[in-house]
């Protein structure tokens, strides 16, 4: 069946009208009655093709528009006029009448609102939250044919010197219908807009994908290419990301804030940046306001318990490797003293792949650490694709000091404790130290810094755990939300809706 008013289909029907018009205008040039009849028959056949396409449209929005505009009735009248013309020699007025009918039909087709073809090309399911609220807005729009096509990718294994094929198509939420990548050929579909959050092309030594999905190829097969970062931060594009291929080729770049846009001043894509917020913040805000149930995979009842997310990042591991693993092992051995506290360890989704690719000498020790954590029931080892649910269920953050996850905790009002990966703060020594109050240690040191506390003996991670368990950080949470209110635009959960509206308005022009 035809999804009628996709741009390409609408253009095809308008082009058919143009061809019929040209044939009609040639009728007087042909003095032979048989040739006139042949031309008229071809005009009629083309009109029937248009009518057949109109009757096969599948979306209610299009069906109503075709019916209300009486286009099929006008085509039937046009075919009747052609039949009458076959019964006599054509005169000037006949041609004028036919062309007038065609003009009317063309305008009726042009008046039907376009159905836009939108496709999202995520790769890791764990990063889907950077696109989800935009997808939801398009998916709810009857004017759009919206498709999610998870694309395969490859992770480097430097130990074996091979690229390991990965595909996350089965890891997306049940409410997100996904299409297998081999069933969606961009060259055939020619979507109006492609959304992408992988900006690297072949400039990434940890993960990569098939060249068919590099930005240069995407540009050949769509009208508009949109880039949405898969991360959030305090408001900048870092040096390692600011000059990547997709940023230069994208028609739209949707960044979280004006401050982020200003960090790209001087680059050729600056005027194509639109500071409309981030879907990652949308997701967190929604879940904080509507606390979800714990995932079944956690196998835990959180009633009467507090939860802390333990986050370990790529940069932290690459910089501190063995020191970080030693710190984690020590932490695992002492958290058992806190009966009402649950640790949710969530390593960066690319951490294992990064270790294999860039620190293969540590892969065995890292695997042993994970096994120790899991087998001894230290806490929850969360590998689910949806980080937003985990954040909404956790009462605070502990872990690596540079991570986009921290910004998600900031806007959720969950306190943040940044530990020192290079140093183990002994629990007994911490008890003997002179203490500082939370009001003295939780703060935002700079415009691009976090509202957080840095590990010290004066306010140790053990002090933080005690204060979380006993709900002693209420005033800190209020200060935190006030301090980070400018971290992004549309920080009311409407970034996805605003990006949808911006694109639809632009396409309608």
ZITAGI-V851418 format. One record per run of one state. SS is the DSSP state (H for helix, E for strand, L for the rest). FROM is the first residue (numbers start at 0). TO is the last residue. If there is no record, write none. Layout:
SS,FROM,TO
SS,FROM,TO
This chain:
L,0,4
E,5,5
H,6,24
L,25,25
H,26,28
L,29,31
H,32,54
L,55,58
H,59,67
L,68,69
H,70,85
L,86,90
H,91,110
L,111,113
E,114,120
L,121,123
H,124,129
L,130,130
H,131,138
L,139,142
E,143,147
L,148,151
E,152,156
L,157,160
E,161,165
L,166,167
H,168,170
L,171,176
E,177,177
L,178,179
H,180,182
L,183,184
H,185,188
L,189,191
E,192,195
L,196,205
E,206,208
L,209,209
H,210,212
L,213,213
H,214,219
L,220,222
E,223,227
L,228,243
H,244,248
L,249,250
E,251,254
L,255,256
H,257,261
L,262,268
H,269,271
E,272,274
L,275,277
H,278,288
L,289,294
H,295,297
L,298,304
E,305,311
L,312,312
H,313,336
L,337,339
E,340,346
L,347,349
H,350,357
L,358,358
H,359,374
L,375,378
E,379,380
L,381,385
H,386,392
L,393,394
E,395,398
L,399,402
H,403,411
L,412,413
E,414,417
L,418,425
H,426,431
L,432,436
H,437,440
L,441,441
E,442,443
L,444,449
E,450,453
L,454,459
H,460,468
L,469,472
H,473,482
L,483,493
H,494,507
L,508,508
